[in-house]
């Protein structure tokens, strides 16, 4: 069965939501838009995380040793090889393939050990501050370098998680793994890891607790709140990043003060969840905006309805349904937008639609119309084929007219397909339940399904 935006767990039939797992679930064809932040390891209460941070820092500072021993070529080669880690699938790439840094950038990083006496003598405590000195080094590089230094640990972690969750592993060859004892890379390592089923590329997991959208120490944060701009730029002069980087190289004390400030406020540094539910207040606001919308397309009402509904339902159904994406399709020349959810099967009703209707994903077709007609039902019916499953949902404004409801009953009788509708009233009930925290909004969908089944002939 073809899935939309497939994840590793869905492919292998592992029915656990992202909230149930310790690691970030990887996509096969694109990166997860998060990054490992070494600072989270440094401030972690876990001795293991702290030891891994020490390993990263010591390994990075070993480059200083190589520079001092006139082995700069070795240091450059090592740094280039460490600058990309495609196996972890973190970042913004739509292809999961990144590009390593070049020798020029590697030399710029290594020059910090020569140009700034404090780093030459004592090394770095937080290597991610290289972002504040070298152009083109940002969060993706910091994350990849950190991952490569602790890749050996991440491999063991991945295998352990695969055993826990029955994820198959296969023999693979990794380009390189950093050897902490030898302070060098071991090339072409044969190991067993999960793989992308299409490309057979190896996959390495990362713990969710280490992931952030931005590292705690980053250029944008420094520039906004700590950079002494008056000392760097003349009035009316464009604020160019290169000037800031050059100033930082000459003024180690400014950077040291920034790092001290970030250390002192480390309690505010928390991992970013892969998905955040919107607050109750936002849910109510979005619901009210939906209820005020007219039906049809006037003033873009249909687009507003779809956008508001996507935000609202992604939060209301979490964590029982992980949001996959909104997707557009056409049927008989009509443009249709759907919400696609991963079916984690963690409540009886979701397990039932998997078992009875083959839904590994759930499709909700959004229709900002006054009433659903025969055409709408036929469109959704055509769509509910083997690759999607035979259970579909309309999100629409009003209950199905009596004749259309009868139409859905007949579909169930003849083809064992189930089509139900969530209305404005149902959305209100879902938001009330979301606010009360007494029950889960998914139960409103279950209630609609039970009502439908009661109306079907036995």
C-alpha positions in Angstrom: 0.0 0.0 0.0 1.3 3.5 -0.9 1.4 5.8 2.1 1.5 9.6 2.0 4.8 10.9 3.4 5.8 7.5 4.8 7.6 7.1 8.1 9.8 4.2 9.2 7.3 3.0 11.8 4.3 3.0 9.4 6.3 1.1 6.8 7.2 -1.7 9.3 3.7 -1.8 10.8 4.8 -0.4 14.2 1.7 1.2 15.7 3.2 3.7 18.1 2.8 7.5 17.9 5.7 9.9 18.0 4.8 10.7 21.6 5.2 7.1 22.6 8.8 6.7 21.3 12.1 7.9 22.7 13.6 8.7 19.2 12.4 11.0 16.4 10.6 9.0 13.8 12.3 9.4 10.4 10.8 10.0 7.0 12.2 8.1 4.1 12.2 11.0 1.6 12.9 14.1 3.6 14.6 15.4 6.7 13.0 16.2 10.1 13.2 20.0 10.6 15.1 19.7 13.9 18.7 19.6 15.0 20.8 18.1 17.7 21.9 20.8 20.1 25.1 19.9 22.0 24.0 22.4 24.7 21.1 20.0 25.7 23.7 17.3 26.3 25.8 19.6 28.4 23.0 20.7 30.6 21.3 17.3 30.9 21.0 15.7 34.4 22.0 12.4 32.7 25.6 11.5 33.3 25.6 9.7 30.0 24.5 12.8 28.1 27.2 14.9 29.9 29.9 12.3 29.1 28.8 12.4 25.4 29.1 16.2 25.5 32.6 15.8 26.9 33.5 13.4 24.1 32.2 15.9 21.5 34.2 18.8 23.0 37.4 16.8 23.5 37.2 15.4 20.0 36.7 18.9 18.5 39.6 20.3 20.6 41.8 17.4 19.3 41.8 19.3 16.0 43.9 22.0 17.9 46.4 19.3 18.8 46.7 18.3 15.1 47.2 22.0 14.1 49.9 22.4 16.7 51.7 19.2 15.5 51.8 20.6 11.9 49.2 18.0 10.9 46.8 20.6 9.5 46.0 18.5 6.4 44.7 15.7 8.7 42.6 18.2 10.7 41.1 19.7 7.5 40.2 16.2 6.1 38.7 15.1 9.4 36.6 18.3 9.7 35.3 18.0 6.1 34.3 14.3 6.7 32.5 15.2 10.0 30.5 18.1 8.4 27.6 16.0 7.0 25.7 13.2 8.6 22.8 12.2 6.3 22.0 9.0 8.2 20.3 10.9 11.0 17.8 12.7 8.7 17.8 16.0 10.5 17.5 19.4 8.8 15.6 20.9 5.9 16.7 18.8 2.9 13.9 17.3 0.8 16.2 14.6 -0.5 18.1 13.7 2.8 21.3 14.4 1.0 23.6 17.3 2.2 26.9 18.6 1.0 30.1 18.6 3.1 32.0 21.8 3.7 35.0 22.7 1.6 38.7 23.0 2.5 38.4 26.8 2.7 35.6 26.7 5.4 37.5 23.9 7.3 40.6 26.1 7.3 38.6 29.1 8.6 37.3 27.0 11.5 40.8 25.7 12.3 42.3 29.2 12.2 40.3 30.0 15.3 42.8 27.8 17.3 45.6 30.0 15.9 44.0 33.4 15.9 42.3 33.4 19.3 44.8 32.7 22.1 42.2 31.4 24.5 41.1 28.7 22.2 44.7 27.8 21.3 45.5 27.4 25.0 42.3 26.0 26.5 40.2 24.8 23.6 36.4 25.3 23.3 33.8 24.5 26.0 30.9 24.8 23.6 32.2 24.2 20.1 28.9 25.5 18.6 30.2 29.1 19.0 32.1 28.6 15.8 28.8 29.9 14.3 29.8 33.3 15.7 33.1 33.4 13.9 32.8 31.6 10.6 30.5 32.4 7.6 28.2 29.7 6.4 28.4 27.6 9.6 24.9 27.3 11.0 22.6 24.9 13.0 22.7 22.1 10.4 26.6 21.9 10.5 26.7 22.1 14.3 24.2 19.2 14.5 26.0 17.1 11.9 29.4 17.5 13.5 28.0 16.6 16.9 26.2 13.5 15.4 29.4 12.4 13.7 31.5 12.7 16.9 29.0 10.5 18.8 27.9 8.3 15.9 29.2 5.2 17.6 26.9 5.8 20.6 24.0 6.6 18.2 24.5 3.4 16.3 24.2 1.4 19.6 21.2 3.5 20.6 19.5 2.8 17.2 20.0 -1.0 17.4 18.6 -0.9 21.0 15.5 1.0 19.9 15.1 -1.4 16.9 15.1 -4.4 19.3 12.6 -2.7 21.6 10.2 -1.8 18.8 10.7 -4.8 16.4 12.2 -2.7 13.6 14.2 -4.9 11.2 17.9 -4.2 10.7 20.2 -5.1 7.7 23.9 -5.2 7.0 25.1 -1.8 5.8 28.4 -0.1 5.2 28.9 3.3 6.8 31.3 5.7 5.1 33.0 6.5 8.4 32.6 6.3 12.2 34.6 8.5 14.6 36.9 6.5 16.9 37.1 8.3 20.2 40.1 6.3 21.5 42.2 6.9 18.4 40.8 10.4 17.7 40.3 9.6 14.0 37.8 8.2 11.6 37.4 4.5 10.8 36.2 4.2 7.2 33.9 1.7 5.5 32.4 0.2 8.7 30.2 -2.9 8.2 27.3 -2.7 10.7 23.6 -3.6 11.1 21.1 -0.8 11.0 17.5 0.0 9.8 17.5 1.1 6.2 15.4 3.1 3.7 13.5 0.4 1.9 13.9 2.1 -1.5 17.5 3.3 -1.5 18.8 0.9 1.1 20.6 3.8 2.8 21.3 3.3 6.5 19.2 5.1 9.1 20.4 6.3 12.5 18.0 7.4 15.3 18.5 10.4 17.6 16.8 10.9 21.0 14.0 13.4 21.0 15.4 15.0 24.2 18.4 16.5 22.3 16.5 18.2 19.5 15.8 21.9 18.9 14.8 24.1 16.0 17.8 26.3 16.9 20.8 25.6 19.0 20.7 27.4 22.3 23.9 29.3 21.2 23.3 30.7 17.7 24.2 33.7 15.6 20.7 35.2 15.3 20.2 35.2 19.1 23.6 36.7 19.7 23.1 39.4 17.0 19.6 40.3 18.3 20.4 40.6 22.0 24.2 40.7 22.7 26.0 42.1 19.7 27.4 45.6 20.3 26.3 46.9 17.0 27.2 50.6 17.7 30.8 49.5 17.9 30.7 47.6 14.6 28.6 49.6 12.3 28.6 53.3 11.4 25.2 55.0 11.5 23.1 54.2 8.3 25.6 51.4 7.4 24.1 48.0 6.3 24.5 45.5 9.1 26.5 42.8 7.3 27.1 39.5 9.0 30.8 39.4 7.8 31.6 42.5 9.8 30.1 41.0 12.9 32.1 37.8 12.5 35.3 39.8 12.0 34.5 41.9 15.1 33.9 38.7 17.1 37.4 37.3 16.2 39.0 40.5 17.5 36.8 40.7 20.6 36.9 37.3 22.4 35.6 38.9 25.6 32.3 39.8 24.0 31.7 36.2 23.0 32.8 34.9 26.4 30.2 37.2 28.1 27.5 35.9 25.7 28.4 32.3 26.5 28.4 33.0 30.2 24.9 34.5 29.9 23.7 31.4 28.0 25.2 29.1 30.6 23.6 31.0 33.4 20.1 30.8 31.8 20.5 27.2 30.8 17.3 26.3 32.7 15.3 27.9 29.9 17.0 25.7 27.3 14.5 22.8 26.6 14.1 20.4 23.7 11.5 21.3 21.0 8.8 18.7 20.5 8.3 17.4 17.0 4.7 18.5 17.3 3.2 21.1 19.6 -0.6 21.2 20.3 -2.1 24.7 20.1 -3.3 26.1 23.4 -7.0 25.9 24.3 -7.3 29.7 23.7 -6.0 29.3 20.2 -8.3 26.3 19.5 -11.3 28.4 20.6 -10.2 31.3 18.5 -9.8 29.1 15.4 -13.2 27.5 16.0 -14.9 30.9 16.3 -13.3 32.0 13.0 -14.5 28.8 11.3 -18.1 29.3 12.7 -18.1 32.9 11.3 -17.1 31.9 7.8 -19.8 31.8 5.1 -20.1 28.6 3.0 -18.8 28.5 -0.5 -15.8 30.2 -2.0 -16.6 33.9 -1.6 -13.7 36.0 -0.2 -11.6 32.9 -0.1 -13.8 31.4 2.6 -13.0 27.8 1.4 -9.2 28.4 1.7 -9.6 30.0 5.1 -11.8 27.1 6.2 -9.2 24.5 5.1 -6.3 26.3 6.7 -8.1 26.8 10.1 -9.4 23.3 10.1 -5.9 21.8 9.4 -4.4 23.6 12.4 -7.3 22.8 14.6 -7.7 19.1 13.9 -3.9 18.4 13.9 -4.0 19.4 17.6 -7.4 18.0 18.5 -6.5 14.5 17.3 -3.0 14.4 18.7 -1.5 12.1 20.0 -3.9 9.4 18.7 -3.4 10.5 15.2 -0.1 12.0 14.1 -0.7 14.7 11.4 1.0 13.7 8.1 0.2 16.6 5.7 -2.5 18.4 3.8 -2.6 17.2 0.2 -4.3 18.5 -2.9 -5.9 16.4 -5.6 -8.3 16.9 -8.5 -11.3 14.8 -9.3 -13.4 15.6 -12.5 -11.7 19.0 -12.7 -12.5 19.9 -9.1 -9.7 20.9 -6.7 -9.9 19.0 -3.4 -7.9 19.3 -0.2 -7.5 16.5 2.3 -6.0 16.2 5.7 -3.9 13.0 6.0 -3.2 11.4 9.4 -1.1 8.4 10.4 -3.2 5.8 12.1 -1.3 4.8 15.2 -4.1 2.4 16.2 -3.7 3.2 19.9 -7.4 3.3 20.7 -10.0 0.6 19.9 -11.9 2.7 17.3 -8.7 3.4 15.3 -7.7 -0.3 15.5 -11.1 -1.2 14.2 -10.9 1.1 11.1 -7.5 -0.5 10.4 -8.8 -4.1 10.8 -12.2 -3.6 9.1 -11.3 -1.0 6.4 -7.5 -1.3 5.9 -6.8 2.3 6.9 -3.2 2.7 7.7 -3.8 6.4 7.2 -7.0 8.4 7.8 -8.2 10.9 5.1 -10.5 13.8 6.0 -11.9 15.7 3.0 -12.6 19.4 3.8 -15.8 20.8 2.2 -16.9 24.3 3.1 -20.4 23.8 1.6 -23.9 24.3 2.9 -24.7 20.7 2.1 -22.9 17.6 0.9 -24.3 16.3 -2.4 -24.1 13.1 -4.5 -21.1 14.4 -6.4 -19.1 14.9 -3.2 -19.9 11.4 -2.0 -18.9 9.9 -5.3 -15.6 11.8 -5.3 -14.7 10.5 -1.9 -15.9 7.1 -2.7 -13.6 6.9 -5.8 -10.7 8.0 -3.6 -11.2 5.3 -0.9 -9.3 2.6 -2.8 -6.9 -0.1 -1.6 -4.0 2.3 -1.1 -6.0 4.6 1.3 -8.4 2.3 3.0 -12.2 2.2 2.9 -13.0 4.6 5.7 -13.2 8.3 4.9 -14.4 11.5 6.7 -16.0 14.7 5.4 -15.3 17.8 7.5 -18.2 20.0 6.5 -20.6 22.6 8.0 -23.8 20.7 8.4 -25.1 17.1 8.9 -25.6 15.1 5.7 -29.0 15.6 4.1 -31.3 12.5 4.7 -30.9 11.2 1.1 -27.1 11.6 1.3 -26.9 9.8 4.6 -29.0 6.9 3.0 -26.5 7.0 0.1 -23.6 6.4 2.6 -25.5 3.5 4.2 -26.0 1.9 0.8 -22.3 2.3 0.1 -21.5 0.4 3.3 -24.0 -2.4 2.4 -22.7 -2.9 -1.2 -18.9 -2.1 -0.9 -18.2 -2.1 2.9 -17.0 1.5 2.7 -17.7 3.9 5.5 -18.1 7.7 5.0 -19.0 9.9 7.9 -19.2 13.6 8.4 -17.8 15.9 11.1 -19.9 19.1 11.3 -19.6 22.5 13.0 -21.5 21.1 16.0 -19.0 18.2 16.3 -16.1 20.7 16.1 -17.6 22.7 19.0 -17.9 19.5 21.0 -14.3 18.5 20.2 -13.0 21.9 21.4 -15.1 21.7 24.6 -13.6 18.2 25.3 -10.1 19.5 24.5 -10.6 22.3 27.0 -12.0 20.1 29.8 -9.2 17.6 29.4 -11.6 14.9 30.7 -11.8 13.0 27.5 -10.0 12.9 24.1 -11.6 14.7 21.1 -11.0 11.6 19.0 -14.0 10.1 20.9 -16.3 12.5 19.0 -15.2 10.9 15.8 -15.7 7.4 17.4 -19.2 8.5 18.5 -20.1 9.5 14.9 -18.8 6.2 13.7 -20.9 4.2 16.2 -24.0 6.2 15.2 -23.3 5.4 11.6 -22.9 1.7 12.3 -26.1 1.5 14.2 -27.9 2.9 11.2 -26.4 0.2 8.9 -28.3 -3.1 8.3 -26.9 -5.9 10.5 
